Each structure stands twice: as structure tokens, then as C-alpha cells.
């Protein structure tokens, strides 16, 4: 009986392909986590400037709009 050798080559590459796949997944998650931490520590200047520039905001209290003034 002759054995078919079509799947043996793919089976031999399975550990190699698994390592490459896990490396790519870890790389994507590490880039996402590191960029999230970086932007949490260093926000963009345009966003930080908008929040500092607007010192008056509107809030809802008991169904009525109340004007809040925040000063530092």
C-alpha cells in the first residue's frame, strides 16, 4: 500500500506556523496596549486644549439644565 504524502508536509510545518501566528497576535496586542498606555499618559494637545479652554459646561440636575463653572 502506498501512503499519500500530501498532508505530511503541512503537518511538519504546523509548529512553525503556530509560532508565527502566536508572534503576530502578541505583536498586535502589544502595539495596541502600549499605544493605549502612551495616549493615556500623553493626551493629544488639541484634545487637552479643548478641555482646558471650555470652562463652562451644561449639566442635568433633576430634569433642569444647570450651568457649571469650573475654575482652577
C-alpha contacts under 8 A as a table, 3 or more apart, distances in Angstrom:
res1	aa1	res2	aa2	distance
4	X	7	X	7.62
5	X	8	X	5.38
5	X	9	X	7.17
6	X	9	X	6.46
6	X	10	X	7.55
7	X	10	X	5.20
7	X	11	X	6.08
8	X	11	X	4.98
8	X	12	X	6.16
9	X	12	X	5.15
9	X	13	X	6.63
10	X	13	X	5.26
10	X	14	X	6.39
11	X	14	X	5.16
12	X	15	X	7.26
13	X	16	X	5.27
13	X	17	X	6.06
14	X	17	X	5.15
14	X	18	X	6.01
15	X	18	X	5.01
15	X	19	X	6.23
16	X	19	X	5.25
16	X	20	X	6.35
17	X	20	X	5.10
17	X	21	X	6.06
18	X	21	X	5.06
18	X	22	X	6.13
19	X	22	X	5.17
19	X	23	X	6.09
20	X	23	X	5.06
20	X	24	X	6.26
21	X	24	X	5.21
21	X	25	X	6.27
22	X	25	X	5.11
22	X	26	X	6.06
23	X	26	X	5.16
23	X	27	X	6.02
24	X	27	X	5.03
24	X	28	X	6.21
25	X	28	X	5.26
25	X	29	X	6.26
26	X	29	X	5.21
26	X	30	X	5.97
27	X	30	X	5.16
27	X	31	X	6.16
28	X	31	X	5.27
28	X	32	X	6.25
29	X	32	X	5.05
29	X	33	X	6.06
30	X	33	X	5.12
30	X	34	X	5.90
31	X	34	X	5.25
31	X	35	X	5.99
32	X	35	X	5.33
32	X	36	X	6.11
33	X	36	X	5.10
33	X	37	X	6.23
34	X	37	X	5.15
34	X	38	X	6.07
35	X	38	X	4.94
35	X	39	X	6.08
36	X	39	X	5.32
36	X	40	X	6.09
37	X	40	X	5.05
37	X	41	X	6.27
38	X	41	X	5.29
38	X	42	X	5.90
39	X	42	X	4.92
39	X	43	X	5.08
39	X	44	X	7.37
40	X	43	X	5.98
43	X	47	X	7.11
43	X	48	X	6.56
44	X	47	X	5.53
44	X	48	X	6.27
45	X	48	X	4.99
45	X	49	X	5.79
46	X	49	X	5.11
46	X	50	X	6.22
47	X	50	X	5.19
47	X	51	X	6.48
48	X	51	X	5.37
48	X	52	X	6.33
49	X	52	X	5.17
49	X	53	X	5.90
50	X	53	X	5.13
50	X	54	X	6.27
51	X	54	X	5.61
51	X	55	X	7.64
52	X	55	X	6.63
54	X	57	X	7.29
55	X	69	X	5.96
55	X	70	X	5.53
55	X	71	X	6.92
56	X	67	X	6.90
56	X	68	X	5.68
56	X	69	X	4.74
56	X	70	X	6.51
57	X	67	X	6.07
57	X	68	X	5.46
57	X	69	X	6.80
58	X	65	X	6.42
58	X	66	X	5.78
58	X	67	X	4.80
58	X	68	X	6.03
59	X	65	X	5.72
59	X	66	X	5.29
59	X	67	X	6.41
59	X	68	X	6.88
60	X	63	X	6.05
60	X	64	X	5.67
60	X	65	X	4.78
60	X	66	X	6.05
61	X	64	X	5.42
61	X	65	X	6.34
61	X	66	X	6.58
